[in-house]
Amino acid sequence: MTRTARRPAFTDLPAGTQAALLCKDARFQRFAAEQCGCDSPFTEYFTAAWLRDQCNILSRADLHSDAQALAKFNILITEFDAWTGKISVPR
């Protein structure tokens, strides 16, 4: 009998890991570009740069130790969830 490892839920991942995964997500790339007024989706690179700028950090790993940056990141996730329709309005 083979055991398969369960993948942790996205919300259970460290914030830096969540940020890295989001920057690879095409929907988040479109969201980031739209927030900047661009018609075309960002690349992963530009999405990561935008996220670092929004959170005022040098590295996504800074989300692990900077409470202000983490708060800004959580706001971005809420806005993204509202943008995708996952939630009805930002809380």
N, C-alpha and C positions, 0 to 999 in steps of 0.2 A: 504494500500500500504506500503510495507516494503522497507526501504532504506538500501542499502548495502554500507558499507564504502569502499572507494577505498584504496587500499594499495599503499603507496608512492613508487615511482620508487627507485630502488637501489641507483642510483646516488644522490637522494635527501636525503638519510639517512645520519646521522652523520658518520664520518670516523670510529669511534670505533665500531659502529653497523655494518658497512660494513665489517670491519675486522673480527668481530665475526662470521658473516654469511659466509664469505669466508672460514674461518677455518673449517666450517662444510661441505663445498662443496667438494665432492670427486675429482672433477677435479682440484681444487686448492690444495688439499692434494697431488695429483700426481705431479702437477707442482712444489710444494715446495720440494718434495722428489727428483725430477729430478734435480733441481737446486743444490742439495747437492750431486748429483751423486749416489743416491740410486735407486735401481730397483723397490722396493716396495713402494706403497703410504704410506705417513705418516698417523698417527692417527690425530684426531682433536687436541689432546694435543700437539703432536710434531709439528704440523703445526702452532699452536699458538706460541709455543716457537721459532720456526724458524722466524715467522713474527716479533715477539718482538726483536729478535736478529738483523734481517735485518734493522729494523727501529730504533734500539738502544734505546728501551724503556723498562720499567718494566711492563707496563700494556697497553693494547690496548686503554684504556681510555686516555692515554697520547697523543694520536693522536688529541685530541680535543684542546690541549694547546701548543703543540710542533710543531712549523712550519717546522723545519728540518725533524722531523719524518714524518710529513704529506707529505712533498715533496717526501721522500723515499717511503712512502706507495703508493703515486700516480704513481711513477715509477714502482713499483711492479705490480700495477693494469694494467698499460699499457703493461708491459712485459707479464703478464698473458693473457690479451686480444689478444696479438699477438700469443702467444702459442696456444690458443684455436682456432685461426683463425677468431676471431671477428673483428680484424683489420689486415691489410696486413703486416705491419711492425711497430715496435715501433717508435713513433714520438719523 
